[in-house]
Structure formats: C-alpha cells, structure tokens
Amino acid sequence: MSELNRRDALKLLALMAAAPTFSFGCRPEEVQQAQQRRGQTQPGPDYRRQFFTEHEYRTVTVLADRIIPADERSGSASDAGVPAFIDFIMSDPLIPGLERRQTAIRGGLAWLDYQCLQRYGAPFVECNRSQQQEMLDLIAYPDVAPPEMAPGVAFFNSFRDLVASGFWSSKMGMEDLQYMGNTAVAEWKGCPDEVLEHLGLK
C-alpha cells in the first residue's frame, strides 16, 4: 500500500503546477555570485535537513544513489553526503536564485512521484529497482526521451548535475578523482645544460 493517498496525489499536482519549469540549473549571474562564495557552499558535518520533507529527502537520497552508486572505487552519492549538500543548496539564502530553484526541484520531485503513481501505483521510493530504472530510462536520455517526458528530462538533467557537483566536491569525490591539489610532481633542478648551452648562457 502506497504511503501517498489520493489527496497526496492532488498535492503533487499543485506542486507541479507551481513550477513554471523543473529545471533548476544556475543562471550565469548566479554562478558568478556563487564563485565569490567558494568554499562556503558545503554543509558542515553536523548539518540537519532544512528544506526537504522527510519523503522528499528519501527520494533525493534514492535518486542520487541511482545516479552515483557505490562501486569498487568509492561509496555512493549518499555515502559522500550528497543529499545533505542538495538540501543545503536549496536552503542557503546567500545562494542566488533560491526561490526559483526550490520551486523547480520540489515540482520535479512531485512530477516523478506522480508519474510513478500513474504507472506503478506507488511513489518513486516505493517502486522496485526495475520500475525505478524503467522510469529513469524515460528521462535520462534527452535525445530519445518521449516528448511527454520533457518536464522530467529537465528535472533529471538539473538533478544529475547537482548530484555530480555535490559528489565530486566532497572528500570522497576528491579521493575518487585522485585529486592531489596544487602539489609539485617533480623536483626542479634548473634548466638543462644543453638548453643553456644552446642559448649561449653556459
């Protein structure tokens, strides 16, 4: 039995209607302002959920782990703290475009649940893995997605970008990339003798 009833389905429709688009990517001016706050857009270790409802947060967690699952190289998106990162991005008033992004992501999550309710009789998190995969396959590939899936494509594209940003800016993601930072890779021993001789400086 789904945790969402008919009244909840009507709420989903209302959330969907409130969002003019389900795309919540940053606009150029927002990117520029966010870059000025570099290093301040990651939640701290004691961060507590502020924006998403419990159900939305579960959906974000499951969806993020479908995008970046654990493998032999590293943990999953949720292992890296990506759901908290997304909630932080959606609740930080200093990040530009906040209200637009909040409306878009909430509408997109509602759209995903509504589609799953129509197809499988359950919201996304209560669908089995094959049903979840079937749903995601309809929206993950823009070039072949059915036209009626366009709202979901816009949502999933933005969500996937946000998951990637959260994962690869985390400690786990940096280790996954084997990023070493600004580290000297070799000891400088000066200009080679043959180059100095060629330049007439030896």
Disulfide bonds with the S-S distance in Angstrom:
none
